[in-house]
Amino acid sequence: MSDNNAANRCPVVHFDHNSQEHSANPADSYRQLRESTPVAWSEAHEGYWILSDYQSVFDAARDDGTFTSQRTPSGGEGLAVVIPKTPMHMHIPIELDPPEFRKYRKIINPITAPAATANMENMIKKYVTWFVDEIIELGEGDISTTIGVPALVTVDWLGLPVEGWHKYAFVHHQALTGVPGSDDYKRAMEVVMPEISQEMRLIIADRRRDPQDDAISALVQQEIDGELIDLEDVFSIVELLLAGGTGTTSSLVSQTVVWLYQNQEVRQDLTNNPEKLDKAIEEFLRFFSPTQGLARTVTEDVEFHGCPMQKEDRVLLAWASANRDEKAFPEADEIDIERWPNRHMAFGVGVHRCAGSHLGRAMVKEMLSQILTRMPGYVVDLDNIVPYPHQGTNTGFKSIPISFMPGKRLGPKLNNIAAISTR
């Protein structure tokens, strides 16, 4: 553990990205930090550095030798890429550095590449259609239920039982947006997580014996260093894919839906000109940055952007803050759906850049397309929207009541969600 004496740090700030103070307005909280002290030390959570401007975040993310993603004793036990560490199984490959990282990323890339995502478009459309169908005839509902699509798509794509998608979504949402110590958080970590972990391990072992047409089956047949991949490593990969699939995309869409209601001209522009949606999604990614930041650990004493960092120091790379840096993005606090090029870091940067970015974009596009075309005049009940209680890692809304002109179903009524599965 490094020496956390404030006298050895430059500068020291009062900041905690997990606090309710920060969650009340993350963008403003980061702006104040970025404009005054872009590289700063906080004594919260046993001490950690916050990198909040574009250049410092970019430099650290591309320097795996100095800023490791691997688990170390610093900061306690748990997921190394968040502060404080969450009690979570090892996530591969995000908690590995090169050269080990590349061995695992190489076997993940084929199932997350653009071509693989294109093959999933029919599945994505079916699930989005079903979710919208569930409320379209009523003229009102909670659009956050529709935003459950990413969790369901991820569960189906992996090869896990689709009828249990709620519990997978519940655990990973609590891990990243729940309040530690709350009843829901404890139930997720202590009850539901062990249950789904056992289920996942059984399915992974079964796919080794009897492969199916799903991502888990593809993974269990791969080799690492000439040996068939260890099933526990497959479990770690699946855990990571679940965490990404159930959290970030829902976070982005929830914020975008509310913002578009508040900015009617842009909403109408996208409704009239759907070809603009691809660029707009990049701007929504930049502006909302669903994954606010991820952590690293310093591997050796080093001076970084003028500040003396010590071995085992914890460091937060604030993607969300970097994406609002005026030096990188003129009028960064404004959404410009025509902004291009858009070199945002919403998916990270460097070797650890999100492997699921193509799938995420595809799901966002289908959800926004159907919401804009099937509920074109939707009204958000702004007085009753409910934000995530903890917005240190993911920002967004857990409840978004809306009303709209009732429409027609596009598919049949189904009592069992599993009936939609393409497997």
Secondary structure, DSSP 8 states (H G I E B T S, - for coil): -----GGGSSSEE---TTSHHHHT-HHHHHHHHHHH-SEEEE-GGG-EEEE-SHHHHHHHHT-TTTEE-S--STT-SS-TTSSS--S----TTTT--TTHHHHHHHHHHHHHSHHHHHTTHHHHHHHHHHHHHHHHTTTEEEHHHHTTHHHHHHHHHHT--GGGHHHHHHHHHHHHHS-TTSHHHHHIIIIIHHHHHHHHHHHHHHHHHS--SSHHHHHHT-EETTEE--HHHHHHHHHHHHHHHHHHHHHHHHHHHHHHHH-HHHHHHHHH-GGGHHHHHHHHHHHH-SB--EEEEE-S-EEETTEEE-TT-EEEE-HHHHTT-TTTSTTTTS--TT--S----TT--STTS-TTHHHHHHHHHHHHHHHHHHSTT-EE-GGG-EE-S--SSB--EEE-EEE------SS---S-GGGG---
